[in-house]
């Protein structure tokens, strides 16, 4: 059940606009949106299970010992790959523990809106007290460089995640302030960022560097928005502008610590997207999560500064990703080697890396592209990644996780309790817990509805408080009723996304039909009028079952077909099907039917049909023969991909043989 929000609606400070004024859409802060229905269930699982589990696992992993100045340092708990000084390979995931705390704090904070949890709040308060006590007088803060490797701060931005960790702690600080009104961690992080701005920057005598793992850029934008301090925005912009410039900072930094710049494990700066300046980039390369976080920060800066040069680069990168390197689930980064991209159209299914964090990162990026105005090109993909490749990373009860999200499994790929590199669990946790802010965004005289589903948003527009309530069974049904309740009549534009997957949509305002052709651009219907209490908007989206095919350049999907309905991509699991999954063929003539299954997997719509299966006739011995196997008819049942591996372990397959 959903608790009422524990905090008063939070209002962000107003930032002074520098640069060209632009119509910017900003996401609604999490406390201003209550979600119910599908996302309410997910957020409840995070609030009641995941948030506490994250804290407990961090403690079990000895992360508390690392940040607590009152305890002896635990030393190196997770060994380095090799211990040969500061070369590229002396990185341990333990260096990132501050980031895991940051994301755990963020998940807990957003969950506290939903469900009061004084015990968890006390634990997080204690963690924050430790960070406050750990912070050095000059503002510096890193449990790794203060407690495990003192004396080496700011010597290896390329590999050691120093600014990345700061970024996640900033995001945690912003969320905790918004959730609880407590600003201790926010003040700690402002002091740290003020220190960072003295060390790094464009001035002579400063290091002209940036982080090897992007993250602080988007975090600084959040910090600027919540504090109203433009200097944090400027620092974010500096990191983005400086990335990939010559002389290359990572070369200079390596020489300064007596290392050969070429001695870089990943060989190319494409790995961290610093191979060329960001405005010259047109190919999505390297580590997938790094890429998504960079583009997210770029999109924020493009929005805040009205910077069309950044926007042009982002559009090229968007095209490249979505037309050549994205799984149908919204997963990305096929390779475990670089945790990232390989070559165009290389989308292996069984060995797909498709890290949960990368799909979460795509949601971040897509949502920030919407800052520049409603556009279904981005929002449709945000929805694809949200409903499929990201939340597949979290079990339905919120207790177990995936790091990799393959599209095919023989049954041995199963959810785990924790990971040596635990980046994904708190990332999916914080995304789900903050889902309300992805639903809506607000401009000076407009509100955009990007996602559909049971929810209520509260916001001010032209000084008038407005509440907007959606009633919908989405994603199981495409009917959406929207009730508007402004406290006084007020004129603004309501933007409603018309998803590209919908083959037909009907819109009415107070019962009067609206011609969508007249009002739709960039995939959003725009209704401008003076809204008054009791106004009702109804949107009916046709939600057909689709057979989807991959570009023939994708060799792994040749001759195969995937099923979708609305925003959901489907898969077959062994437990629902009699045949081995690779033996199944979905005939093109098969009539696929949707069925409501309230008792299954927390309530889903399944897709079923009569399919064909290769029979085992006469194959008891021998491997090859001239005659093909006989086929038999069988029943095929598919479930939403996000819900797989929540029952007994078994095979799973997204791309079926097309017959
Ligand atoms: Zn991850």
Boltz pocket constraint, residues with backbone or C-beta under 6 A from the ligand:
constraints:
  - pocket:
      binder: B
      contacts: [[A, 355], [A, 356], [A, 357], [A, 358], [A, 403], [A, 421], [A, 422], [A, 423], [A, 424], [A, 425], [A, 427]]
      max_distance: 6.0
